[in-house]
């Protein structure tokens, strides 16, 4: 059983740690999470996870290293830690936005197995979609990393050229979906519900809609057609949303996020 260190216990790093512990894929005592201010990691520490501010020690004590650092700090941190990595022992998984496999291989010892993975924050609830690509990895290492993230949701193997797009659609997409739920909640309040009830109905409805697609393997329009009866209230609402630019605004938002990530 491999041991794991998460270098960078921010929102995403902590979410991964919580998900790993809850899935029982990695026992808490086999997991280390680092952060400069370890007091912020108290919830993990209370679950039995080892927390420390010493990145080098964490790397030397664990086999699988998940890099969850800020994009603007990762290069400096990896240069400082280069001597701590062992190509014969370590597997590196980066969840850092915008850091390519080529960038990683330049910053790490030659020949080390490197993965890029892009999950989202639903990983804490084992409901993430995680896109994965790799370099210098064996079939066994690819199987292990895939199994790791399969415990935390769904995995998709992609070409690295699509990783920025995966970041926008899968990771930024959490915010897009939540903004829709918030807007639906506000609409629910306007038509008579209290905020708590409106939020519950909106969130569960989105969850149910997603399950219809995932479990039924259907196109969204198939399910839309089932609830859009002639001269009904659903089609009236959909048409008004489209007149106001609902779909085009969402598409433009996704495209804007993608253009932004390409310039980072």
Secondary structure, DSSP 8 states (H G I E B T S, - for coil): ---EEEE--SHHHHHHHHHHHHHTSS-GGGEEEE-SSGGGGHHHHHTT-EEES-HHHHHHH-SEEEE---TTTHHHHHHHHGGG--TTT-EEEE--TT--HHHHHHHS-TT-EEEEEE--GGGGGT-EEEEEEEES--HHHHHHHHHHHHTTEEEEE--GGGHHHHIIIIIIHHHHHHHHHHHHHHHHHHTT--HHHHHHHHHHHHHHHHHHHHHHT--HHHHHHHH--TT-HHHHHHHHHHHTTHHHHHHHHHHHHHHHHHT-
